[in-house]
Amino acid sequence: MTALTPAETREWRAADGATLRDLVFGEPGAPPERTLVVVCGAFLPAAIYAPFAAALVRELGGGWAIHVYDRRGKGGSSPVDDSYRFDTELSDVRTALSESGARHVLGHSLGGAIVLHAVRALAAAGDPLVPESTIVYDPAINLDGSMDAAWLPRFEGYVERRKWGRAAAVVERVMGRSHTLSRAPSWMVAGVMAVCVRTGLRGMSESLFPAGAAELRAAFTEEARAADFAHMPSNVCILVGEKSADYFRATAAALGRAMPDATLVEVRKGIHGSVPAVRHPIVPAAARWLRGEPLGDVAR
């Protein structure tokens, strides 16, 4: 068994009867205080996060379990159907915390938005599953109207016509995840992204893009106010890449202002893809936070 191979694969039953596939890295029998759930970003199945989970287990020094589950429409989980709403994602986070016993949760990109909304909902309800600590990296959240969803119909149109490259290009330009591609002409971005989905990513495109259309519409039409997060549990760490696109940096700063008890850290040299690509000091930052240690030199 390699480090990138899960120690276990499980199936969780969601509140509505759907199946969520869970990949467990590290020690499956770890106690709750040493158990973390990772919530993946848009389009990305849990398997993509295997290098990140394995690296984090090593950085933590063993004795930890890291659960990465396929959100709906990805990997081995149930497909997205007509009943899917943004609240479905929040309910699935609760399922993940309950089934894994985890006392810690980490969300990347759209997963970060899901985590923030889910933890806020759990805290407001006085739910005993409120995690002891929360980490988000570059959360993609529609905060105070920061995300204009007018582009969604165009994206969905490309998905319906199976124009995967053009669909990916729309998201790339809107989110500005790449400082280079987000400034390039549309035809160039579409060409680059098409090459990607026609090679190693093509097999995933068939299922991930339709699910992505549903999740992006649900997430970005779920507008939130920064003030909504003022009463979040205090043990929240907001990580943002030093070189992440302006949208993510502005969103993280706004969340930091809204949550005075949260810790906002700009990760040295970090880009949006530092998770799950295990680049830059993302893994040490997360490990130190989980162990309750100072973040030290991970910041710029």
Buried (B, 14 or more C-beta within 10 A) or exposed (E): EEEEEBBBEBEBEBEEEBBBBBBBBBBBEBEBEBBBBBBBBBBBBBBBBBBBBBBBBBBBEEEBBBBBBBBBBBBBBBBBEEEBEBEBBBBBBBBBBBBBBBBBBBBBBBBBBBBBBBBBBBBEEEBEBBBBBBBBBBBBBBBBEBBEBEBBEEBBBBBEEEBBBBBBBBBBBBBBBBEEBBEBEEEEBBBBBBEBBEEEBEEBBEBBBBBBBBBBBBBBEBBBEBEBBEEBBEBBBBBBBBBBBEBBBEBBBBBBEBBEEBBBBBBBBBBBBBBBBBBBBBBBBBBBBBEEEEBEEBBE
